[in-house]
Structure formats: structure tokens, C-alpha cells
Amino acid sequence: MPVLETGTDLLYGSLPAGLPCWIDLRTPDLPAAEDFYHRLFGWEYHQEDGYTLALLDGYPVAGLCPSQGSAPAWTLYLAADDVERTSERVRETGGRLLRSSTEVPGVGLRAVARDPHLAEFGFLRASRSWQFHVGVPGSLMWGELVTTGPRTADEFYGGLFDFRIDQHGRGPTADFAVWYSGGESVLARVRMVPDAVRTKPHWLIYLGVRPEDGVDDVLRRAVAAGAEVRVDPFDGSYGRVAVIRDTAGARVALLDQSRAVGWGQDHDPYDD
């Protein structure tokens, strides 16, 4: 994951199209969510015109906002130079716009959509004051689309963001691709096994944990705080991974990159 290098502080002007450039959480109980993620990652919080910025060592790592009736979920935002034009392209290529462009103070102009297989994602034109800390424990490490329509997803997102696609396998139980922007790998796409699917297509965000803590210890803390384990810890090519639903039900992965194993040794967690 070369773009999300350790200690990266992404700044305005360094954003190739399609680069993961923000994450935020919709949740029905904002104080409970703040407490939960503080326990896991030490996040502190700053209010900006009704929008909560999560900070790690003073750097922005995420946003939090009330769900207002929608299902609790993390949203991954991808960089877009023109939000209105990208919104048009979403509609023209089989997606659906859920929330039209709105300005988030200190973050930028954003919109939220569903792709043709109903996975929700956002796109963002960053403001000039925007910063996003990634690639360190307690911040975004990776993003992965879990979908029942891999070919459609490759075409849809590739058309929106001009991704180069590196395909790894096309079998009934192993269909994985890495998407590249500006010569760097930025995202992955994996096909859910149809007979095993018990969840909807979605974007899964990976939040880093400190190697000295480890995924298993952070997972125990999450469960003690009220989270539900969806995928037990396993070692794969990304590192050691577990998937949880937080106290409100939002899905998120925990990742310790120091535990990465050789390519092709992954456990398949997508029958969640």
C-alpha cells in the first residue's frame, strides 16, 4: 500500500483522483462512538460547525456525525477534482447519488453515492486547509470493496477515477484486484462468494493498531466495550486482521501490518 505510507500527512494538492482522502462515521450515539474509538485508538475530538473531527496526536484522522435515521456505517471518500461532474458520471454509469454535494468545514466539498451493486462510497474535493493523517496505528491503513459484481465494480470505479487494475485470480472463490492511481496502489476489490454471502456489498475500511498492542488485544478491548466480532483474527498478506461491528453496528477492520504473511495465504473473511 505505497500511498498510505507510515506517518503520511496528506496535504491539499497531493491528491491523485481516486485516492482515499477521508473517512467518516455515521452513528446514532455520538458520545458513545467517541468513547469507543478513544478506548481503541486514543482519539481526541474537536467540533467544527456541528461536525466532529477525530484527532490523533493533533492530526485529523476521521470525522463523526449523527446518523439521522440512516444505518450506522463508515464511509470511505475518494479524491475528486470536480464533485458535480463526478456526481453526473455516477448517475450516467449505473450508480445512484444518495447525498448531493455539501461543504464540510475544514474538510471540503463532498457527496455520497451507491455503486451499481449498492456499496456506498463518497467522493471529496478537499479544501485548501484540509489535512488527513494516514498509514499509522489509529488511522486509515487500507480500503477494500467487497462486492458481488467484480467486473461491474472494476468498470464503474475505473471509469470514475481512471484506475489501473491489477487482477489476481478469477476463480469462483478467489477473485481479487488491486486498483492503482498515479502509479501507486490505492484500493482493493474482492468478490464475495455468492453461496456464502450473508451481508450486502460494502466498502471495508482498515484502521491500524500498534504492533505492541496487537489485533487480539485491541479486539478484546473492543468486545469489552460492546463491539461484536464478525471475523476472528487471521494472518494474511495485509497483516493480522479482525473485523468487528462497533457498539452501534458499524463495520470496521482492525489491522496490524507488522504481521503480514506471503501473498496468497489469506483467510477469506467475506462470508460475514
C-alpha positions in Angstrom: 0.0 0.0 0.0 2.6 2.6 -1.1 0.3 5.7 -1.0 -0.6 5.1 2.7 3.0 5.1 3.9 3.7 5.2 7.6 3.3 8.7 9.0 1.9 10.2 5.9 0.2 13.5 6.4 -1.7 14.1 3.1 -2.0 17.8 2.1 -4.1 19.7 -0.4 -2.5 19.4 -3.8 -1.1 15.9 -3.4 -4.3 14.1 -4.3 -4.5 11.9 -7.4 -8.0 11.1 -8.5 -9.4 8.1 -6.5 -7.0 8.4 -3.6 -8.7 7.6 -0.3 -8.7 11.0 1.3 -11.2 10.9 4.2 -13.4 8.6 6.3 -16.3 9.4 8.4 -18.7 7.5 10.7 -22.5 8.0 10.8 -23.7 6.8 14.2 -26.8 7.3 16.3 -25.0 7.9 19.6 -22.1 10.3 19.0 -20.8 10.3 22.6 -20.8 6.5 22.7 -18.9 6.3 19.4 -16.4 8.9 20.6 -15.8 6.9 23.8 -15.4 3.6 21.9 -12.8 4.8 19.4 -10.9 6.7 22.1 -10.6 3.4 24.1 -9.3 1.6 21.0 -7.1 4.3 19.4 -6.7 7.2 21.8 -8.6 9.6 19.5 -9.4 13.1 20.8 -12.2 15.2 19.3 -12.8 18.7 18.0 -16.1 20.2 17.0 -16.2 22.1 13.7 -19.7 23.6 13.0 -21.6 20.5 14.1 -19.1 18.1 12.6 -16.8 16.1 14.9 -13.2 15.7 13.8 -11.3 12.8 15.3 -7.6 13.7 16.0 -4.6 11.5 16.7 -1.6 13.4 18.1 -3.3 16.6 16.9 -3.8 15.4 13.3 -7.2 14.7 11.7 -7.9 11.0 11.1 -11.7 10.8 10.7 -15.0 12.6 11.0 -18.0 11.6 13.1 -21.6 12.7 12.7 -25.1 11.7 13.8 -26.7 9.1 11.6 -30.1 10.9 11.5 -32.1 7.7 10.8 -29.7 6.0 8.3 -27.8 2.8 9.2 -24.6 3.2 11.2 -21.7 2.9 8.8 -18.2 4.1 8.0 -17.9 5.9 4.6 -14.7 6.0 2.6 -14.2 9.1 0.5 -12.1 9.2 -2.7 -10.5 12.3 -4.2 -12.3 14.0 -7.0 -11.4 17.3 -8.7 -15.0 18.1 -9.6 -17.7 16.8 -7.3 -20.6 17.9 -9.5 -19.1 16.2 -12.6 -18.3 13.1 -10.7 -21.9 13.0 -9.4 -23.1 13.2 -13.0 -20.8 10.4 -14.0 -22.1 8.2 -11.1 -25.6 8.6 -12.4 -24.6 8.0 -16.1 -22.7 4.8 -15.3 -25.3 3.0 -13.2 -24.8 4.4 -9.7 -27.1 6.4 -7.5 -26.4 9.7 -5.8 -27.5 9.5 -2.1 -26.4 12.8 -0.7 -25.6 15.7 -3.1 -22.6 18.0 -2.6 -22.2 19.6 0.8 -19.4 21.6 2.3 -17.8 20.1 5.4 -15.8 22.8 7.3 -12.1 22.2 7.2 -12.6 19.1 5.0 -14.1 20.0 1.7 -16.9 19.5 -0.7 -18.3 16.0 -0.6 -21.0 13.8 -2.0 -22.1 10.3 -1.2 -23.3 7.6 -3.7 -24.0 4.0 -4.2 -22.3 2.0 -6.9 -24.3 -0.4 -9.3 -24.2 -3.2 -6.7 -25.3 -0.8 -3.8 -22.0 -0.4 -2.0 -21.9 3.1 -0.5 -18.9 5.4 -1.0 -18.1 9.1 -1.0 -16.0 11.5 -3.1 -14.4 14.7 -2.0 -12.8 17.8 -3.3 -10.5 18.8 -0.4 -10.5 22.3 1.0 -7.2 24.1 1.0 -7.0 23.8 4.8 -7.5 20.0 4.6 -5.2 17.5 6.2 -5.6 13.8 6.7 -3.2 11.6 8.7 -3.0 8.0 7.3 -0.8 5.0 7.5 -0.1 5.0 11.2 -1.8 3.0 14.0 -5.1 4.6 14.9 -5.6 5.9 11.3 -6.8 4.6 7.9 -4.4 1.9 6.6 -6.4 0.5 3.6 -9.8 0.3 1.9 -11.3 -2.6 0.2 -14.5 -3.0 -1.8 -16.4 -6.3 -1.0 -18.8 -6.9 -3.9 -20.9 -9.4 -5.7 -20.2 -7.7 -9.0 -16.4 -7.6 -9.5 -16.4 -6.8 -13.3 -19.0 -4.1 -12.9 -17.1 -2.6 -10.0 -13.8 -2.5 -12.0 -15.5 -0.8 -14.9 -17.6 1.6 -12.7 -14.8 2.9 -10.4 -12.1 2.6 -13.1 -14.2 4.9 -15.3 -14.8 7.4 -12.5 -11.2 7.6 -11.3 -9.1 6.2 -14.2 -7.7 3.3 -12.1 -5.3 0.8 -13.5 -6.5 -2.6 -12.4 -4.2 -5.5 -11.4 -6.2 -8.7 -11.3 -5.3 -11.6 -9.0 -7.3 -14.7 -9.9 -10.8 -15.0 -11.4 -12.0 -18.3 -9.8 -15.3 -18.8 -8.0 -13.7 -18.4 -4.6 -10.7 -16.2 -5.4 -11.3 -13.0 -7.4 -9.2 -10.1 -6.1 -7.9 -7.0 -7.7 -5.7 -4.0 -6.7 -6.5 -0.6 -8.1 -3.8 1.9 -8.9 -3.8 5.6 -9.3 -0.8 7.7 -10.3 1.4 4.5 -10.3 0.6 3.7 -6.7 -1.8 1.0 -5.3 -4.6 2.8 -3.5 -7.5 0.3 -3.0 -8.5 -3.3 -3.4 -11.6 -5.1 -4.7 -12.7 -8.6 -3.7 -15.6 -10.8 -4.9 -17.9 -12.2 -2.3 -18.7 -15.9 -2.7 -22.3 -15.9 -3.8 -23.4 -19.0 -1.9 -21.8 -17.8 1.3 -22.9 -14.2 1.2 -24.8 -13.0 4.3 -24.1 -9.3 4.0 -24.5 -6.6 1.4 -21.7 -5.3 -0.8 -19.8 -2.6 1.1 -16.5 -0.8 1.4 -14.5 -2.1 4.4 -12.0 0.4 6.0 -9.0 -0.9 7.8 -7.8 1.0 10.9 -4.3 0.3 12.1 -3.4 -1.0 15.6 0.0 -0.7 17.2 2.2 -3.8 16.9 3.0 -3.7 20.6 -0.8 -3.9 21.3 -1.7 -6.3 18.5 -5.0 -7.0 16.9 -6.0 -9.6 19.5 -5.6 -7.3 22.5 -7.4 -4.4 20.7 -10.2 -6.8 19.8 -10.6 -7.8 23.4 -10.9 -4.2 24.4 -13.5 -3.6 21.6 -15.6 -6.6 22.8 -15.4 -5.4 26.4 -16.7 -2.1 25.3 -19.7 -3.7 23.5 -18.4 -4.5 19.9 -19.4 -7.7 18.0 -16.7 -9.8 16.3 -17.6 -10.5 12.7 -14.4 -12.1 11.5 -12.0 -13.7 14.0 -8.3 -12.6 13.8 -6.3 -14.1 11.0 -2.9 -13.5 9.4 -2.9 -12.5 5.7 -1.0 -10.6 3.1 -2.1 -7.3 4.6 -1.2 -8.3 8.2 -3.1 -9.6 11.1 -6.8 -8.6 10.6 -10.1 -8.9 12.5 -13.4 -7.4 11.6 -15.9 -6.0 14.1 -19.1 -4.1 14.3 -18.7 -1.3 16.8 -21.2 -0.5 19.6 -23.7 0.9 17.1 -23.2 -1.7 14.4 -20.8 0.0 12.0 -18.4 -2.5 10.4 -14.6 -1.8 10.5 -11.5 -3.9 10.3 -8.5 -3.8 12.7 -5.1 -4.2 11.1 -1.6 -4.9 12.3 0.6 -4.6 9.2 3.7 -5.9 11.0 2.1 -9.4 10.9 1.8 -9.6 7.1 2.4 -13.0 5.5 3.2 -14.1 2.0 0.8 -13.4 -0.9 -2.0 -16.0 -1.3 -2.1 -17.2 2.3 -5.1 -15.1 3.2 -8.2 -16.4 5.0 -11.4 -15.4 3.2 -13.5 -13.3 5.6 -16.2 -12.2 3.2 -18.8 -14.8 4.2 -19.6 -12.4 7.1 
